[in-house]
């Protein structure tokens, strides 16, 4: 039988980890549920390691009496150092050090826009002084509250799927069709639209046939053929750099009175490309959002900014390449789980 671990003495401790998720797990396991984060900073590798190693996080955490029952000797990357080795950190400043939680959130991928929303809350300092797991849970709740601050809408039933070439627009439509058929037992038909540029269909015609959903090329019937049926439109890729190139898409949507417009964004794109695609979709009157390629994105925090827009309803996240499944419909909750480890 192994001997019980010696409890940690009250104080501040420093250790290095590879990710924010590892920091949270380690603090909770080794220092206990009442430990608090004082600071988080990135540390770049030095020497030859800088060409091969990734940056790590240096975390300073405070444990108060009664002490947590653990030892930091089992840290995989580097053993913890007592606060005496950190002359710039004063453990007595824990109540006035809001940068600790903020730093951890930044390293989890939260943008300054999302962080500013949290810090503008009157109770931010109170949240920051909570034990780490409670602070993360409260942060998660507030982010989801901000993201859900919009009037509820009826489920879509006659919508166009919009997006730049290469974002996975048609795959996203296939995923949504599978949700409609398998989860909601709804049926309808799909319409492919082309203008002066080709619209590659990929697997959409074959997939529609496999689902028993009629597939048609415009011009054709654009209204639901049955009660409670749907009609979804696969449109050519929109331009993110030349708004004038999207005039035909805008004219089609207005002429056919298609008011539900799903903007598909590739979440793996850099922030500038995402913002350009988002602006182009907004110009076309987008009403809903779908994110693709989440399986290629290590940090989802940048997506919070798009959930704060009350004009666009998040529809789903695509978390894999399969045409069926690999979807998350509760978008804020899914991003919160990925953004805030152990929240």
C-alpha positions as CSV (number, residue, x, y, z in Angstrom):
1,X,0.0,0.0,0.0
2,X,1.4,3.4,-1.0
3,X,1.9,6.0,1.7
4,X,-0.4,9.0,1.7
5,X,0.9,12.1,-0.1
6,X,2.2,15.0,2.0
7,X,-0.2,18.0,1.9
8,X,1.1,21.1,0.2
9,X,1.9,24.0,2.4
10,X,0.0,27.2,1.8
11,X,1.7,29.5,-0.7
12,X,2.2,30.1,-4.4
13,X,3.8,27.5,-6.8
14,X,5.2,27.7,-10.3
15,X,5.2,25.0,-12.9
16,X,5.3,24.6,-16.6
17,X,2.8,22.7,-18.8
18,X,2.1,22.2,-22.4
19,X,-1.5,23.6,-22.5
20,X,-4.2,25.4,-20.6
21,X,-6.1,22.1,-20.3
22,X,-3.1,20.4,-18.6
23,X,-2.7,23.4,-16.3
24,X,-6.3,23.1,-15.1
25,X,-6.1,19.4,-14.6
26,X,-2.8,19.7,-12.7
27,X,-4.0,22.5,-10.5
28,X,-7.2,20.7,-9.5
29,X,-5.4,17.3,-9.0
30,X,-2.3,18.5,-7.2
31,X,-3.3,21.7,-5.4
32,X,-7.0,21.0,-4.9
33,X,-10.3,22.6,-5.9
34,X,-9.7,25.8,-4.0
35,X,-6.4,26.7,-5.7
36,X,-6.3,30.0,-7.7
37,X,-4.3,31.1,-10.7
38,X,-2.1,34.1,-10.2
39,X,-0.5,34.4,-13.6
40,X,0.0,32.6,-16.9
41,X,2.6,33.4,-19.5
42,X,4.0,31.7,-22.6
43,X,7.7,30.6,-22.5
44,X,9.5,30.1,-25.8
45,X,12.1,27.3,-26.1
46,X,15.7,28.4,-26.1
47,X,18.7,27.2,-28.0
48,X,18.2,24.4,-30.6
49,X,14.9,23.5,-28.9
50,X,13.3,26.6,-30.4
51,X,13.4,25.0,-33.9
52,X,11.6,21.9,-32.7
53,X,9.8,22.6,-29.5
54,X,6.5,24.4,-29.0
55,X,6.0,27.2,-26.5
56,X,4.9,26.0,-23.0
57,X,3.0,27.8,-20.3
58,X,4.4,29.0,-17.0
59,X,1.6,29.0,-14.5
60,X,1.7,30.4,-10.9
61,X,-1.0,29.1,-8.7
62,X,-1.9,29.9,-5.1
63,X,-3.0,27.3,-2.5
64,X,-4.6,28.6,0.7
65,X,-5.1,26.8,4.0
66,X,-6.3,24.2,4.4
67,X,-3.6,23.0,2.0
68,X,-4.4,20.7,-1.0
69,X,-3.2,17.1,-0.6
70,X,-0.7,16.7,-3.3
71,X,2.9,17.1,-4.4
72,X,4.1,18.7,-7.5
73,X,7.0,16.4,-8.0
74,X,5.0,14.4,-10.6
75,X,4.7,17.2,-13.1
76,X,5.6,15.8,-16.4
77,X,7.5,18.7,-17.9
78,X,9.1,20.5,-14.9
79,X,8.8,20.2,-11.2
80,X,7.0,23.0,-9.4
81,X,9.1,25.7,-7.7
82,X,8.0,27.4,-4.5
83,X,7.1,31.1,-4.5
84,X,10.5,32.0,-3.0
85,X,11.9,31.4,-6.5
86,X,9.5,34.0,-7.9
87,X,10.4,37.3,-6.4
88,X,8.1,39.2,-8.6
89,X,5.0,37.3,-7.4
90,X,3.4,38.2,-4.1
91,X,1.0,35.6,-2.9
92,X,-0.8,38.3,-0.9
93,X,-1.8,39.9,-4.2
94,X,-4.1,37.1,-5.2
95,X,-7.3,39.1,-4.6
96,X,-6.0,42.0,-6.8
97,X,-4.5,39.9,-9.6
98,X,-7.3,39.6,-12.3
99,X,-4.7,38.8,-14.9
100,X,-4.4,35.2,-13.7
101,X,-7.7,34.0,-15.0
102,X,-7.6,36.4,-18.0
103,X,-4.2,35.0,-19.0
104,X,-5.5,31.4,-18.8
105,X,-8.5,32.3,-21.0
106,X,-6.2,34.0,-23.6
107,X,-4.1,30.9,-23.8
108,X,-7.3,28.9,-24.2
109,X,-8.0,30.9,-27.4
110,X,-10.4,33.6,-26.2
111,X,-10.1,36.8,-28.2
112,X,-9.7,40.2,-26.7
113,X,-13.3,41.0,-27.8
114,X,-14.7,38.0,-25.8
115,X,-12.5,38.8,-22.9
116,X,-13.5,42.4,-22.8
117,X,-17.1,41.4,-22.6
118,X,-16.3,39.3,-19.6
119,X,-14.2,41.9,-17.9
120,X,-16.9,44.6,-18.4
121,X,-19.1,42.6,-16.1
122,X,-19.5,44.2,-12.7
123,X,-18.7,40.9,-11.0
124,X,-15.5,40.1,-12.9
125,X,-13.2,40.6,-9.9
126,X,-15.5,38.4,-7.9
127,X,-15.3,35.7,-10.6
128,X,-11.5,36.0,-10.8
129,X,-11.2,35.4,-7.0
130,X,-13.2,32.1,-7.2
131,X,-11.4,28.7,-7.1
132,X,-10.3,27.9,-10.6
133,X,-12.9,25.3,-11.5
134,X,-15.7,27.5,-10.3
135,X,-14.3,30.5,-12.1
136,X,-14.2,28.6,-15.4
137,X,-17.7,27.3,-14.9
138,X,-19.0,30.8,-14.3
139,X,-17.0,32.1,-17.3
140,X,-18.6,29.4,-19.4
141,X,-22.0,30.3,-18.2
142,X,-21.5,34.0,-19.0
143,X,-20.1,33.4,-22.5
144,X,-23.1,31.1,-23.3
145,X,-25.4,33.8,-21.9
146,X,-23.9,36.4,-24.2
147,X,-24.0,34.1,-27.2
148,X,-27.7,33.3,-26.6
149,X,-28.9,36.8,-26.2
150,X,-31.1,36.8,-29.3
151,X,-34.8,36.3,-30.0
152,X,-35.6,32.6,-30.8
153,X,-36.4,31.8,-34.4
154,X,-38.4,29.1,-36.0
155,X,-36.4,26.1,-37.5
156,X,-35.2,26.8,-41.0
157,X,-37.1,25.1,-43.9
158,X,-36.3,27.1,-47.0
159,X,-32.7,28.2,-46.9
160,X,-29.8,28.9,-49.2
161,X,-26.3,27.7,-48.1
162,X,-23.7,30.4,-48.8
163,X,-19.9,30.3,-48.5
164,X,-16.7,30.9,-50.3
165,X,-15.2,28.2,-52.5
166,X,-13.3,25.6,-50.4
167,X,-15.1,26.1,-47.1
168,X,-17.0,22.9,-47.3
169,X,-20.4,24.5,-48.1
170,X,-21.8,21.5,-50.0
171,X,-20.6,19.1,-47.3
172,X,-22.2,21.2,-44.7
173,X,-25.5,21.0,-46.6
174,X,-25.2,17.2,-46.8
175,X,-24.7,17.1,-43.0
176,X,-27.7,19.3,-42.5
177,X,-29.8,17.1,-44.8
178,X,-28.8,14.0,-42.7
179,X,-29.9,15.9,-39.5
180,X,-33.2,16.7,-41.1
181,X,-33.9,13.2,-42.3
182,X,-32.5,11.1,-39.5
183,X,-33.1,13.3,-36.4
184,X,-36.2,15.1,-37.4
185,X,-37.8,12.8,-39.9
186,X,-38.4,15.7,-42.3
187,X,-38.3,15.5,-46.1
188,X,-38.1,17.9,-49.0
189,X,-35.9,18.5,-52.0
190,X,-32.6,20.1,-52.8
191,X,-31.9,22.7,-55.6
192,X,-28.6,23.4,-57.2
193,X,-28.1,26.8,-58.7
194,X,-25.6,28.0,-61.3
195,X,-25.0,31.4,-62.8
196,X,-22.1,32.3,-65.1
197,X,-19.7,30.1,-63.1
198,X,-20.0,26.4,-62.5
199,X,-21.1,25.1,-59.1
200,X,-19.3,21.8,-58.4
201,X,-21.8,19.5,-56.8
202,X,-19.4,16.9,-55.3
203,X,-21.4,14.1,-53.6
204,X,-24.6,16.1,-53.2
205,X,-26.6,14.4,-56.0
206,X,-25.7,10.9,-54.9
207,X,-26.1,11.6,-51.2
208,X,-29.5,13.1,-51.8
209,X,-30.6,10.0,-53.8
210,X,-29.4,7.8,-50.9
211,X,-31.5,9.8,-48.5
212,X,-34.5,9.6,-50.8
213,X,-34.5,13.4,-51.3
214,X,-35.3,14.7,-54.8
215,X,-32.4,16.7,-56.4
216,X,-33.1,19.4,-59.0
217,X,-31.3,22.0,-61.0
218,X,-32.7,25.5,-61.1
219,X,-35.0,26.6,-62.7
220,X,-37.4,24.3,-60.9
221,X,-39.9,24.4,-58.0
222,X,-38.4,26.4,-55.1
223,X,-41.3,26.1,-52.7
224,X,-41.8,23.0,-50.4
225,X,-43.8,20.3,-52.2
226,X,-45.4,19.0,-49.0
227,X,-46.5,20.4,-45.6
228,X,-43.6,20.7,-43.2
229,X,-41.3,20.0,-46.1
230,X,-38.0,21.8,-46.8
231,X,-36.2,23.2,-49.7
232,X,-32.4,23.9,-49.5
233,X,-30.3,25.6,-52.1
234,X,-26.7,25.0,-53.0
235,X,-25.3,28.2,-54.5
236,X,-22.0,29.0,-56.2
237,X,-19.2,30.1,-54.0
238,X,-19.3,33.8,-53.0
239,X,-16.4,36.2,-53.4
240,X,-14.8,37.6,-50.2
241,X,-12.7,40.2,-52.0
242,X,-15.0,41.6,-54.8
243,X,-18.5,42.3,-53.5
244,X,-19.7,43.1,-57.0
245,X,-19.1,39.5,-58.0
246,X,-21.9,38.4,-55.6
247,X,-24.6,40.5,-57.3
248,X,-26.1,37.5,-59.0
249,X,-26.4,35.6,-55.8
250,X,-28.1,38.6,-54.1
251,X,-30.5,39.1,-57.0
252,X,-31.4,35.4,-57.0
253,X,-32.1,35.3,-53.2
254,X,-34.3,38.4,-53.4
255,X,-36.1,37.4,-56.6
256,X,-36.9,33.9,-55.2
257,X,-37.7,35.4,-51.7
258,X,-35.3,33.1,-49.9
259,X,-35.1,34.8,-46.5
260,X,-33.2,32.1,-44.6
261,X,-29.5,32.2,-45.6
262,X,-26.9,30.0,-43.9
263,X,-23.4,31.3,-44.1
264,X,-20.8,28.5,-44.0
265,X,-17.4,29.4,-42.5
266,X,-14.2,27.4,-42.5
267,X,-13.1,27.7,-38.9
268,X,-9.6,26.6,-39.8
269,X,-9.0,29.9,-41.8
270,X,-7.0,32.6,-40.2
271,X,-8.9,35.4,-38.5
272,X,-8.5,37.9,-41.3
273,X,-9.9,35.4,-43.9
274,X,-12.7,34.5,-41.5
275,X,-13.7,38.1,-41.0
276,X,-13.7,38.8,-44.8
277,X,-16.0,35.8,-45.4
278,X,-18.2,36.8,-42.5
279,X,-18.5,40.4,-43.9
280,X,-19.4,39.1,-47.4
281,X,-22.1,36.8,-45.9
282,X,-23.5,39.7,-43.9
283,X,-23.7,41.8,-47.0
284,X,-25.8,39.0,-48.6
285,X,-28.2,39.0,-45.6
286,X,-27.0,35.9,-43.8
287,X,-29.3,34.8,-41.0
288,X,-27.6,31.7,-39.7
289,X,-24.0,30.4,-39.2
290,X,-22.4,27.0,-39.8
291,X,-18.8,26.3,-39.0
292,X,-16.8,23.6,-40.7
293,X,-13.3,21.9,-40.3
294,X,-13.4,22.1,-36.5
295,X,-11.5,18.9,-36.4
296,X,-8.5,20.9,-37.8
297,X,-8.8,23.7,-35.2
298,X,-6.9,23.2,-31.9
299,X,-8.5,26.2,-30.2
300,X,-12.1,27.3,-30.9
301,X,-12.0,30.5,-28.8
302,X,-12.0,32.8,-31.8
303,X,-15.5,31.6,-32.7
304,X,-17.1,33.4,-29.7
305,X,-16.8,36.7,-31.6
306,X,-19.3,35.4,-34.2
307,X,-21.7,34.1,-31.7
308,X,-22.2,37.5,-30.1
309,X,-23.8,38.9,-33.3
310,X,-27.5,38.8,-32.5
311,X,-28.5,39.0,-36.2
312,X,-27.0,35.5,-37.0
313,X,-28.2,32.3,-35.4
314,X,-25.6,29.6,-35.0
315,X,-26.9,26.5,-36.7
316,X,-24.3,23.8,-36.2
317,X,-20.5,23.0,-36.0
318,X,-19.0,20.4,-38.3
319,X,-16.4,18.4,-36.4
320,X,-15.4,15.8,-39.0
321,X,-15.5,15.0,-42.7
322,X,-18.3,12.5,-42.7
323,X,-21.5,13.5,-44.5
324,X,-23.5,12.1,-41.6
325,X,-22.9,12.9,-38.0
326,X,-19.9,14.7,-36.7
327,X,-22.1,17.7,-35.9
328,X,-22.8,19.8,-32.8
329,X,-26.1,21.7,-32.9
330,X,-25.7,23.4,-29.4
331,X,-22.9,25.6,-30.7
332,X,-22.2,27.8,-27.6
333,X,-22.1,24.7,-25.3
334,X,-19.7,22.9,-27.7
335,X,-17.3,25.9,-27.9
336,X,-17.5,26.4,-24.2
337,X,-16.4,22.8,-23.6
338,X,-13.5,23.2,-26.0
339,X,-12.5,26.7,-24.9
340,X,-12.7,26.2,-21.1
341,X,-11.1,22.9,-20.0
342,X,-12.9,21.2,-17.2
343,X,-15.5,23.9,-17.0
